[in-house]
């Protein structure tokens, strides 16, 4: 991979609402900072954990969900939380020639926020996602590629725990990190 250019994407903040325990009024005062921390992956992406849940329905009483999420910001959760949900931003570096093929046992809602992303399925089918486009991943093997040689691309993903897909009587489990080059 060549040198990573400066990120040409907007800085984002996270605004979470809650209720003031003394007045009952709504407020933005939570244990979660508004600034977002990013983690760089050696595989060509930057990841930000925007929110996480360990169960449904969301445990809102006494901000239990926020307490857990604040802990997840320090002690990173797995890719998917059994029985829960994970919301992430992924910034895809430009000019990356190595993709990671993977399948998760999740229902993933992906939104292209900035730039363009190519989604490829193991069948060889591809779709070019432009800003605002949405994909619903249903436990399928796939990889993402930023087709730009010069600009970053950003997507937001909501990953919900799911039962594994079953095809021809075979349960399809998780498959993470199979690399391929183009």
Buried (B, 14 or more C-beta within 10 A) or exposed (E): EEEBEEBEBEEBEBEBEBBEEEEEEEEEEBEBEEEBEBEEEEEBBBBBBBBBBBBEEEBEEEBEBBBBBBBBBEEEBEBBBEEBBBBBBBBBBBBBEBBBBBBBBBBBBBBBBBBBBBBBBEEEEEEEBEEEBEBEBEBBBBBBBBBBEEBBBBBBBBBBBBEBBEEEEEEBEEEEEEEEEE
